[in-house]
Amino acid sequence: MRLCVPHRIQRPGRGSSRGRAASNSLASRHVKAFRLLTEYRRWPSVPAAVRFLEATPAPSQGWDVFRHVVDSRLRPRLPFFQIMLLFCQRHMPCKAPDVLRAALRRRVPVRQDDSLFCAFLGACKRARPPMLQDALDLYRECGPKTDEVISAVVSICRASNRPDAALPLVADAVDSNARLCETLVCTFAASCAESRTALAADTAERLVDLMRSGRVDAYRVDALYEDLVRALLAQDRFDSALGCLDVMASRSVPPSATALAMCISAFANAGRVEQAMSLFDAMQQQQQQRRVPLVAPAFVALVAACGGGQALESLDALHRVAAQTSRLENKLIANAFIVAYGRCRRPSVSEGVFRGVRDPDASTFDAMMTAYQANDMLPEAAAVFRSLKRTGLALTREAAVNALCLLARSNCVPDAMHVFDHMVKRSMSVPPTVLASLVGACGRASQFDALERIAHYCTSCGSPPDAGVVSAFVAACQQCNRPEYAQQFVCSVPAPDLSPATLLGQ
């Protein structure tokens, strides 16, 4: 028998006491491993091999001993393979599939021992990257369908960024009557939330049904239900998400603030104002009983939905709550109310909210301009812009686009060009429809100098301008009695879908 012999142990040099202790410990392990290897070479046996595998830190020597055992007539049994799999976990995870397949060839009852298979899965997870495909293949071939094994496979799927691969294991757990313990159910729910696919939503619905039937215990883990709700809402399964909340209520598990906030946001964004308000009322009741905090993003989404749906009564109710709880001090919430009341044709209420904001930023001014625009109060919107300009606050792109649009509609060309120059200087893109509106305003005001600045912007962008912009530019040049400039512009930057002759009316 030819086996690898440990390298000569070098005497540790001088250094810190901790370094010398570590060196001495490693040297001691090598000495012990060498003694056990010598013992195995003299009298080969499975117990001697086990003692060596438990002691040696050398992967190649451990693998040589393993190969010698399985190729000999020593007839190793299940404990030997489990020791070898633990050795793989520590030193050579990539060899774990070979070890398990060797056990299968020797008719070791792998399917009957989940500790052996879990040792194999532990090695698969320790590999970099985790050996997901080997874990799945051998699980299908011989894996025990127990909660510990299935949970370990799910863990490898998630560690491999493949939570979708864990979803079919729910059926395995149910069909094999495995114990659906808290850890397993939580990992299934997390896999559903991470996958965000139709299959993930189907799986989440099945887990909720298992809870409803009593097959799964009422675990009081907020993250479990939040993950299920997240998976369902990702596929717009609104009724199923409500069903999950109902199951929680039936089992005296109060929905968490996060779960309610996710549902409120999803229903609000989908325009389901009535259902979103019902959930909000439930959240308010919980706040009185358990001091559940109101989540600002969900509140903002609900306010916006009420404004978009012209639900003035619900909007007023939210406004009262916000005023009573100092929520209007949050600029995002205040801005949402300003815009929402504008959409509900209540600009006077928008003005009141606007005046109540301390130290308004550019987004607050932008919200007030939006409210005025929604009511065709363009002079008032322009006045808000001038107030913003006096503050010296930097415009965000959203606020700049909004201001540029309303100023162009109001024919306030000097102010509009000020915003335009601000955007160009900061490399903010101008939407084609807004740019066309600005060009039209320049034409109506016979502001040819402004048209030249816009033309320079269009030619320096590196891509052809929108056909609507070019058409507006031609009309504006004609209004300024400069048709030759229009022809020059069209020939230098032709629109992609129209010929110069068509644009010039020839």
Secondary structure as UniProt FT lines:
FT   HELIX           17..42
FT   HELIX           46..55
FT   HELIX           59..71
FT   TURN            72..73
FT   HELIX           78..91
FT   HELIX           93..95
FT   HELIX           96..105
FT   TURN            106..107
FT   HELIX           110..112
FT   HELIX           114..126
FT   HELIX           132..142
FT   HELIX           147..159
FT   TURN            160..161
FT   HELIX           163..166
FT   TURN            167..168
FT   HELIX           169..175
FT   TURN            176..177
FT   HELIX           182..195
FT   HELIX           198..213
FT   HELIX           222..234
FT   TURN            235..236
FT   HELIX           238..250
FT   TURN            251..252
FT   HELIX           257..269
FT   TURN            270..271
FT   HELIX           273..290
FT   HELIX           296..308
FT   TURN            309..310
FT   HELIX           312..324
FT   TURN            325..326
FT   HELIX           327..329
FT   HELIX           331..343
FT   TURN            344..345
FT   HELIX           347..356
FT   HELIX           362..374
FT   TURN            375..376
FT   HELIX           378..391
FT   HELIX           397..409
FT   TURN            410..411
FT   HELIX           413..425
FT   TURN            426..427
FT   HELIX           432..444
FT   TURN            445..446
FT   HELIX           448..460
FT   HELIX           467..479
FT   TURN            480..481
FT   HELIX           483..492
FT   TURN            496..497
FT   HELIX           500..503
FT   TURN            504..505
//
